[in-house]
Amino acid sequence: MKRIILTGGGTAGHVTPNIALVPRLRELGYDIHYIGSYNGIEKDLIEPFGIPYHGISSGKLRRYFSVQNFTDPFRVVKGFGEARKLIKELDPDVIFSKGGFVSVPVVLAGKRCKVPVIIHESDMTPGLANKIAIPSASKVCCNFPETLDSLPEGKAVLTGSPIRQELLSGNKIAALDLCGFTSDKPVILVIGGSLGSVVINNTVRQSLPELLKDFQIIHLCGKGKVDDSLMDTKGYCQFEYIKNELRDIFALSDIVISRAGANAICELLALRKPNLLIPLSAKASRGDQILNARSFERQGFSMVLEEEKLSGETLISSVHELYKNRNTFISAMMDSGQHNSIDTIIGLIEEAVTGK
């Protein structure tokens, strides 16, 4: 039996593309294992699929000063030792990494154990974790044509991001029942990232009196960020996080307000959902979401509202403009020529196994 180790974590965006590959890998007879952090979000996301999960020590790779910068390298070293031991025990044919800080020791240990490693970079420019991992990879998958110039020649492959196929088969009626909505008002889906965005959450809630005049709103607000005082607000439905019902909610949604993580926006593109992107501020990140958002804006897939300009007034006006011009965005997305990402990546995995 062919065996593969999947790795990646820290946010849902470093896990869901791995999940998208699972049905095809199982069809092809792979024995699938997952390596993540001890108690990261990846553990909760993977366990429902019945995939053996192995936790290792991990340390975050920070670009800013923190006392933990002095202790986390020791956690990474410990994680490398744990990953190397697991890889020797499992003896995989290939490793596929979606990135995030937990993947670094796995990728490095994979190379040390002479296991072919394929990594995926979602953003336009490689993140710090993948920059460290790229020299140890045999192939590097990416989403944007611009990214090819940032990757080693001979390793880079433009694949797009694997999208969970079940997202394409949602049931609007099921979502109406779940949210207690009516069918006579359009629906806005708000996604502030898997951990939730305080600034987006607050601005949306401040704007509810005006937005609810014309729309119903489904708000995925992040763990611990539900506002109990708004639980009985008609036309407004909050969830910390949605798993199985996400496809139904997408099917019901007319427009989407979202952060600009690469996997999230690739899902919106695949689903042809007109969207308003509010990328994470460059002050709080390396600016990758801004680059992603501007790329989608240039291609006619998205509107962009920078976090620094976000207010109740700008949000409300942008939402109305987006809804008014929604068909223009849908047409641009339909003409985008989506890559068959899953087939392309599975092909690279099969080649790595065959050539091992």
Secondary structure, 3 states (H helix, E strand, C coil): CCEEEEECCCCHHHCHHHHHHHHHHHHCCCEEEEEEECCCHHHHHHHHHCCCEEEECCCCCCCCCCHHHHCHHHHHHHHHHHHHHHHHHHCCCEEEECCCCCHHHHHHHHHHCCCCEEEEECCCCCCHHHHHHHHHCCEEEECCHHHHHHCCCCCEEECCCCCCHHHHCCCHHHHHHHHCCCCCCCEEEEECCCCCCHHHHHHHHHCHHHHCCCCEEEEECCCCCCCHHHCCCCCEEEECCCCCCHHHHHHHCCEEEECCCHHHHHHHHHHCCCEEECCCCHHHCCCHHHHHHHHHHHCCCEEECCHHHCCHHHHHHHHHHHHHCHHHHHHHHHCCCCCCHHHHHHHHHHHHHHCC
